[in-house]
Amino acid sequence: MGWLRRRKDDGGGAPAEGNVDVTTALHAMASGAVVIDVRARREYERGHMPGARLVDPRDLAASPVDAIWGDDPLAETSKPIIVVSSTGSRAAAAARVLREGGFDALVLAGGLVAWARDGQVLIPGPPR
């Protein structure tokens, strides 16, 4: 997948390994990547990325598939997962759990702060 470029942190602001910038995240989303938000429910309800699924990070260790897709029989569990939090630190821990479980998990570098700074929309409201 050509849009999936992972870069090492060179000290110059480039995303660390396993992180993606906003543009790369948008391309991944357009190609079917799943976005999960690992913040608290009240944070999610104040504003989240379009299509983001609210996931409790504690549930990822027990069963990532159930935590992210539930009982969806059509779930495409081989698609990349973009993990987001406010600044990316909670997302990094959740992504590490997913990668250890064999999933292609990426972190939105800079989190939702970077998303909003880039002019992208945040949608308020509860999970669907």
HUWOZI-V197000 format. One record per residue. N is the residue number from 1. RES is the residue in one small letter. SS is DSSP state (2 for helix, 1 for strand, 0 for the rest). PSI is psi in whole degrees, 0 to 359 (none if undefined). NEAR is the number of other C-alpha atoms within 12 Angstrom. Layout:
# HUWOZI-V197000
n:N res:RES ss:SS psi:PSI near:NEAR
n:N res:RES ss:SS psi:PSI near:NEAR
This chain:
# HUWOZI-V197000
n:1 res:m ss:0 psi:108 near:13
n:2 res:g ss:0 psi:332 near:9
n:3 res:w ss:0 psi:344 near:20
n:4 res:l ss:0 psi:92 near:30
n:5 res:r ss:0 psi:120 near:22
n:6 res:r ss:0 psi:132 near:24
n:7 res:r ss:0 psi:150 near:21
n:8 res:k ss:0 psi:149 near:17
n:9 res:d ss:0 psi:117 near:16
n:10 res:d ss:0 psi:12 near:10
n:11 res:g ss:0 psi:351 near:9
n:12 res:g ss:0 psi:18 near:9
n:13 res:g ss:0 psi:359 near:14
n:14 res:a ss:0 psi:145 near:20
n:15 res:p ss:0 psi:145 near:29
n:16 res:a ss:0 psi:167 near:24
n:17 res:e ss:0 psi:132 near:22
n:18 res:g ss:0 psi:355 near:35
n:19 res:n ss:1 psi:150 near:37
n:20 res:v ss:1 psi:148 near:40
n:21 res:d ss:0 psi:176 near:38
n:22 res:v ss:2 psi:315 near:34
n:23 res:t ss:2 psi:315 near:22
n:24 res:t ss:2 psi:321 near:29
n:25 res:a ss:2 psi:318 near:41
n:26 res:l ss:2 psi:318 near:26
n:27 res:h ss:2 psi:318 near:21
n:28 res:a ss:2 psi:317 near:29
n:29 res:m ss:2 psi:319 near:28
n:30 res:a ss:2 psi:336 near:18
n:31 res:s ss:0 psi:8 near:19
n:32 res:g ss:0 psi:6 near:21
n:33 res:a ss:0 psi:148 near:32
n:34 res:v ss:1 psi:136 near:37
n:35 res:v ss:1 psi:126 near:38
n:36 res:i ss:1 psi:142 near:43
n:37 res:d ss:1 psi:121 near:43
n:38 res:v ss:0 psi:20 near:40
n:39 res:r ss:0 psi:175 near:33
n:40 res:a ss:0 psi:156 near:25
n:41 res:r ss:2 psi:316 near:21
n:42 res:r ss:2 psi:326 near:16
n:43 res:e ss:2 psi:315 near:23
n:44 res:y ss:2 psi:315 near:31
n:45 res:e ss:2 psi:335 near:22
n:46 res:r ss:2 psi:335 near:18
n:47 res:g ss:0 psi:129 near:29
n:48 res:h ss:1 psi:165 near:37
n:49 res:m ss:0 psi:147 near:41
n:50 res:p ss:0 psi:130 near:29
n:51 res:g ss:0 psi:358 near:27
n:52 res:a ss:0 psi:138 near:33
n:53 res:r ss:1 psi:130 near:32
n:54 res:l ss:1 psi:123 near:35
n:55 res:v ss:0 psi:129 near:36
n:56 res:d ss:0 psi:121 near:27
n:57 res:p ss:2 psi:333 near:32
n:58 res:r ss:2 psi:332 near:20
n:59 res:d ss:2 psi:339 near:20
n:60 res:l ss:2 psi:323 near:32
n:61 res:a ss:2 psi:322 near:22
n:62 res:a ss:2 psi:311 near:15
n:63 res:s ss:2 psi:94 near:20
n:64 res:p ss:2 psi:320 near:31
n:65 res:v ss:2 psi:313 near:28
n:66 res:d ss:2 psi:319 near:20
n:67 res:a ss:2 psi:322 near:25
n:68 res:i ss:2 psi:312 near:35
n:69 res:w ss:2 psi:348 near:26
n:70 res:g ss:0 psi:225 near:19
n:71 res:d ss:0 psi:29 near:14
n:72 res:d ss:0 psi:112 near:12
n:73 res:p ss:0 psi:345 near:10
n:74 res:l ss:0 psi:9 near:10
n:75 res:a ss:0 psi:133 near:16
n:76 res:e ss:0 psi:85 near:18
n:77 res:t ss:0 psi:356 near:26
n:78 res:s ss:0 psi:353 near:18
n:79 res:k ss:0 psi:151 near:25
n:80 res:p ss:0 psi:151 near:33
n:81 res:i ss:1 psi:124 near:43
n:82 res:i ss:1 psi:120 near:49
n:83 res:v ss:1 psi:130 near:52
n:84 res:v ss:1 psi:150 near:49
n:85 res:s ss:0 psi:188 near:41
n:86 res:s ss:0 psi:308 near:30
n:87 res:t ss:0 psi:352 near:24
n:88 res:g ss:0 psi:346 near:32
n:89 res:s ss:2 psi:315 near:24
n:90 res:r ss:2 psi:324 near:29
n:91 res:a ss:2 psi:323 near:38
n:92 res:a ss:2 psi:318 near:33
n:93 res:a ss:2 psi:317 near:25
n:94 res:a ss:2 psi:320 near:39
n:95 res:a ss:2 psi:323 near:38
n:96 res:r ss:2 psi:317 near:28
n:97 res:v ss:2 psi:316 near:26
n:98 res:l ss:2 psi:316 near:35
n:99 res:r ss:2 psi:321 near:23
n:100 res:e ss:2 psi:334 near:15
n:101 res:g ss:0 psi:5 near:19
n:102 res:g ss:0 psi:9 near:17
n:103 res:f ss:0 psi:153 near:28
n:104 res:d ss:0 psi:88 near:29
n:105 res:a ss:1 psi:131 near:39
n:106 res:l ss:1 psi:155 near:44
n:107 res:v ss:1 psi:134 near:49
n:108 res:l ss:1 psi:110 near:46
n:109 res:a ss:0 psi:127 near:39
n:110 res:g ss:0 psi:356 near:30
n:111 res:g ss:2 psi:207 near:38
n:112 res:l ss:2 psi:340 near:42
n:113 res:v ss:2 psi:313 near:25
n:114 res:a ss:2 psi:321 near:27
n:115 res:w ss:2 psi:309 near:32
n:116 res:a ss:2 psi:320 near:20
n:117 res:r ss:2 psi:330 near:16
n:118 res:d ss:0 psi:357 near:18
n:119 res:g ss:0 psi:10 near:13
n:120 res:q ss:0 psi:154 near:20
n:121 res:v ss:0 psi:144 near:19
n:122 res:l ss:0 psi:133 near:25
n:123 res:i ss:1 psi:122 near:21
n:124 res:p ss:0 psi:158 near:19
n:125 res:g ss:0 psi:167 near:19
n:126 res:p ss:0 psi:164 near:19
n:127 res:p ss:0 psi:152 near:23
n:128 res:r ss:0 psi:none near:13
